[in-house]
Amino acid sequence: MVKVITLVFGIASIINLMWPRTPEAGWLNKWLILISMVVLIALGLIQLVMLNMSKEPMQGQSSPGI
């Protein structure tokens, strides 16, 4: 239950931080946190795919444990 509350609080905090509040601020200042979050998630997914690809055995090699 504590993990669920923590997850909900974390998501609410992220939404609170990325919500634009100042109409007179420039476009980048309003959306910088959202842009940063999208870039970080994309980089994490790229790294995940690259690590999974590097763990696959190459053709002609036996897999570990065989």
PANUTOR-508892 format. One record per residue: residue number from 1; x negated, y, z negated of N, C-alpha, C, O, CB in turn. Coordinates in Angstrom, 3 decimals. Atoms other than C-alpha are relative to their C-alpha. Glycine has a CB too. Layout:
BEGIN
NODE   num        n.u        n.v        n.w       ca.u       ca.v       ca.w        c.u        c.v        c.w        o.u        o.v        o.w       cb.u       cb.v       cb.w
NODE   NUM          X          Y          Z          X          Y          Z          X          Y          Z          X          Y          Z          X          Y          Z
...
***
This chain:
BEGIN
NODE   num        n.u        n.v        n.w       ca.u       ca.v       ca.w        c.u        c.v        c.w        o.u        o.v        o.w       cb.u       cb.v       cb.w
NODE     1     -0.815     -1.192      0.000      0.000      0.000      0.000     -0.862      1.261      0.000     -0.518      2.256      0.638      0.929     -0.005     -1.197
NODE     2      0.894     -1.161      0.051     -2.871      2.372     -0.767     -0.582      0.278      1.384     -0.742      1.435      1.773     -1.138     -0.230     -1.027
NODE     3      0.554     -0.183     -1.349     -4.322      1.775      2.706      1.012      0.661      0.930      0.643      1.494      1.757     -0.440     -1.348      0.584
NODE     4     -1.049     -0.594     -0.838     -1.005      2.668      4.345      0.150      1.481     -0.327      0.252      2.312      0.575      1.352     -0.735     -0.201
NODE     5     -0.101     -1.404      0.414     -0.740      5.883      2.316     -1.202      0.788      0.500     -1.054      1.917      0.969      0.109      0.111     -1.535
NODE     6      1.216     -0.663     -0.476     -4.338      6.750      3.194      0.051      0.230      1.505     -0.332      1.298      1.983     -1.235     -0.828     -0.360
NODE     7     -0.119     -0.140     -1.453     -3.700      6.130      6.897      0.982      1.103      0.366      0.689      1.928      1.232      0.441     -1.323      0.631
NODE     8     -1.003     -1.033     -0.271     -0.564      8.293      6.891     -0.553      1.382     -0.343     -0.359      2.336      0.411      1.295     -0.274     -0.801
NODE     9      0.587     -1.277      0.398     -2.386     11.060      5.023     -1.073      0.444      1.002     -1.145      1.622      1.352     -0.602     -0.106     -1.416
NODE    10      1.036     -0.333     -0.983     -5.320     10.904      7.466      0.585      0.486      1.313      0.110      1.469      1.880     -0.882     -1.200      0.255
NODE    11     -0.650     -0.416     -1.244     -3.066     11.129     10.507      0.660      1.362     -0.166      0.582      2.206      0.728      1.040     -1.042      0.442
NODE    12     -0.625     -1.300      0.262     -1.126     14.011      8.931     -1.057      1.105     -0.070     -0.819      2.220      0.395      0.811     -0.047     -1.314
NODE    13      1.078     -0.992      0.080     -4.417     15.808      8.206     -0.544      0.345      1.375     -0.816      1.512      1.658     -1.130     -0.512     -0.886
NODE    14      0.486     -0.249     -1.360     -5.608     15.404     11.798      0.999      0.872      0.757      0.609      1.823      1.434     -0.235     -1.336      0.755
NODE    15     -1.027     -0.806     -0.679     -2.300     16.758     13.122     -0.006      1.425     -0.545      0.121      2.384      0.216      1.407     -0.637     -0.176
NODE    16      0.037     -1.328      0.609     -2.491     19.648     10.660     -1.196      0.805      0.509     -1.063      1.998      0.782     -0.054     -0.117     -1.528
NODE    17      1.197     -0.709     -0.474     -6.034     20.534     11.772      0.107      0.408      1.466     -0.344      1.490      1.843     -1.232     -0.869     -0.193
NODE    18     -0.008     -0.306     -1.431     -5.327     20.396     15.491      1.190      0.848      0.435      1.259      1.240      1.600     -0.010     -1.276      0.786
NODE    19     -1.166     -0.806     -0.351     -2.037     22.343     15.384     -0.424      1.451      0.210     -0.965      2.068     -0.707      1.089     -0.096     -1.100
NODE    20      0.407     -1.397     -0.243     -2.635     25.747     17.024      0.869      0.973     -0.800      2.096      0.873     -0.793      0.088      0.334      1.508
NODE    21     -0.740     -0.912      0.863     -1.675     28.574     14.673     -0.117      1.460      0.409      0.737      2.270      0.047     -0.469     -0.153     -1.403
NODE    22      0.213     -1.413     -0.320     -3.028     31.792     16.137      0.268      0.230      1.478     -0.528     -0.185      2.321     -1.439      0.445     -0.369
NODE    23     -0.326     -0.212     -1.407     -1.330     32.886     19.348     -0.992      0.917      0.704     -1.159      0.818      1.919      1.386      0.571      0.124
NODE    24      0.937     -0.927     -0.640     -3.924     35.624     19.952     -1.373     -0.622      0.246     -2.193     -0.040      0.956     -0.154      1.242     -0.851
NODE    25      1.291      0.659     -0.214     -6.848     33.174     19.836     -0.065     -0.540      1.426      0.958     -0.800      2.059     -0.218     -1.148     -1.031
NODE    26      0.195      0.533     -1.345     -8.319     31.942     23.086      0.441     -1.453      0.103      0.664     -2.125     -0.905     -1.455      0.126      0.407
NODE    27     -0.454      1.367     -0.253     -7.305     28.652     24.675     -0.922     -1.023     -0.655     -0.449     -1.985     -1.259      0.083     -0.262      1.503
NODE    28      0.948      0.962      0.555    -10.489     26.870     23.580      0.080     -0.047     -1.515      0.000     -1.125     -2.103     -1.417      0.341      0.434
NODE    29     -0.096     -0.020      1.462    -10.157     27.980     19.967      1.247     -0.718     -0.494      1.231     -1.301     -1.578     -0.002      1.434     -0.509
NODE    30     -1.241      0.654      0.408     -6.603     26.640     19.830     -0.075     -1.518      0.140      0.501     -2.239     -0.674      1.160      0.532      0.817
NODE    31     -0.032      1.426     -0.331     -7.333     23.212     21.303     -1.333     -0.710     -0.184     -1.482     -1.840      0.281      0.450     -0.172      1.408
NODE    32      1.333      0.586      0.131    -10.978     22.537     20.326      0.016     -1.326     -0.767     -0.680     -2.263     -0.378     -0.926      0.982     -0.695
NODE    33     -0.026      1.232      0.791    -10.172     19.886     17.710      0.625     -1.138      0.804      0.123     -2.261      0.767      0.779      0.215     -1.315
NODE    34     -0.619      1.039     -0.825     -7.851     17.977     20.059     -0.953     -0.462      1.104     -1.079     -1.661      1.356      1.312      0.516      0.615
NODE    35      0.958      0.351     -1.050    -10.424     18.102     22.863     -1.140     -0.832     -0.581     -1.548     -1.831      0.012     -0.556      1.272      0.679
NODE    36      1.087      0.740      0.648    -13.165     16.940     20.475      0.432     -1.410     -0.359     -0.333     -2.358     -0.183     -0.474      0.732     -1.253
NODE    37     -0.491      1.314      0.376    -11.022     14.069     19.237      0.146     -0.906      1.220     -0.195     -2.087      1.160      1.334      0.125     -0.725
NODE    38     -0.143      0.799     -1.229    -10.234     12.906     22.781     -1.371     -0.441      0.513     -1.541     -1.585      0.933      0.746      0.810      1.095
NODE    39      1.357      0.341     -0.460    -13.938     13.032     23.720     -0.605     -1.076     -0.888     -1.206     -2.022     -0.381     -0.907      1.252      0.011
NODE    40      0.559      1.003      0.910    -14.956     11.078     20.607      0.658     -1.369      0.180     -0.025     -2.392      0.154      0.157      0.460     -1.445
NODE    41     -0.686      1.281     -0.231    -12.307      8.405     21.197     -0.447     -0.614      1.318     -0.657     -1.825      1.394      1.533      0.193     -0.002
NODE    42      0.452      0.511     -1.298    -13.354      8.099     24.855     -1.414     -0.566     -0.109     -1.695     -1.637      0.429      0.047      1.115      1.067
NODE    43      1.368      0.501      0.165    -17.027      7.743     23.890     -0.027     -1.293     -0.811     -0.812     -2.194     -0.518     -0.875      1.058     -0.679
NODE    44     -0.083      1.230      0.788    -16.125      5.128     21.283      0.499     -1.174      0.824     -0.006     -2.288      0.687      0.905      0.206     -1.194
NODE    45     -0.506      1.074     -0.858    -14.127      3.119     23.824     -1.043     -0.432      1.031     -1.173     -1.619      1.331      1.280      0.448      0.711
NODE    46      1.068      0.336     -0.943    -16.985      3.328     26.340     -1.056     -0.850     -0.690     -1.529     -1.836     -0.123     -0.637      1.277      0.587
NODE    47      0.996      0.770      0.745    -19.410      2.082     23.691      0.526     -1.402     -0.299     -0.220     -2.376     -0.192     -0.375      0.721     -1.311
NODE    48     -0.585      1.306      0.281    -17.031     -0.739     22.741     -0.046     -0.901      1.227     -0.398     -2.077      1.131      1.439      0.156     -0.482
NODE    49      0.024      0.784     -1.237    -16.744     -1.868     26.357     -1.434     -0.401      0.343     -1.682     -1.541      0.736      0.630      0.801      1.167
NODE    50      1.402      0.303     -0.329    -20.516     -1.649     26.885     -0.562     -1.077     -0.931     -1.302     -1.949     -0.476     -0.863      1.278     -0.090
NODE    51      0.492      1.016      0.930    -21.238     -3.701     23.742      0.619     -1.356      0.289     -0.058     -2.380      0.198      0.292      0.408     -1.441
NODE    52     -0.641      1.272     -0.332    -18.695     -6.347     24.712     -0.575     -0.585      1.282     -0.710     -1.803      1.402      1.513      0.185      0.140
NODE    53      0.589      0.495     -1.248    -20.198     -6.575     28.197     -1.400     -0.549     -0.244     -1.796     -1.528      0.389     -0.048      1.117      1.056
NODE    54      1.363      0.456      0.236    -23.710     -6.966     26.813     -0.038     -1.304     -0.782     -1.068     -1.979     -0.785     -0.783      1.062     -0.736
NODE    55     -0.030      1.240      0.771    -22.631     -9.885     24.598      0.373     -1.200      0.860      0.182     -2.341      0.438      0.977      0.128     -1.150
NODE    56     -0.350      1.110     -0.877    -21.380    -11.959     27.534     -1.284     -0.608      0.565     -2.184      0.128      0.969      0.948      0.470      1.148
NODE    57      1.212      0.624     -0.551    -23.973    -14.525     28.685     -0.105      0.233      1.504      0.899      0.257      2.215     -0.010     -1.509     -0.298
NODE    58      0.225     -0.199     -1.424    -25.514    -13.926     32.073      0.145     -1.340      0.721      0.043     -2.401      0.105     -1.403      0.622      0.260
NODE    59     -0.180      1.230     -0.781    -24.953    -16.435     34.862     -1.294     -0.808     -0.053     -2.381     -0.273      0.164      0.395      0.322      1.485
NODE    60      1.161      0.879      0.091    -27.280    -19.400     34.432     -0.555     -0.127     -1.393     -1.412     -0.978     -1.634     -1.068      0.483      0.901
NODE    61      0.457      0.108      1.382    -27.836    -18.818     30.727      1.062     -0.695     -0.817      2.258     -0.545     -0.566     -0.325      1.387     -0.595
NODE    62     -0.975      0.643      0.878    -26.250    -20.925     28.045      0.418      0.984     -1.101     -0.353      1.852     -1.509     -0.589     -1.308     -0.617
NODE    63     -0.447     -0.859      1.088    -24.167    -19.242     25.397     -0.656     -0.441     -1.301     -1.061     -1.595     -1.446      1.539     -0.027     -0.128
NODE    64      0.591      0.352      1.284    -25.513    -19.108     21.874      0.825     -1.084     -0.699      2.054     -1.062     -0.645     -0.114      1.245     -0.894
NODE    65     -0.684      1.041      0.729    -24.651    -22.141     19.818      0.284     -1.237      0.818      0.848     -2.195      0.288      1.256      0.524     -0.537
NODE    66     -0.258      1.182     -0.840    -24.471    -24.581     22.738     -1.311     -0.721      0.225     -1.343     -1.748      0.904      0.658      0.394      1.366
***
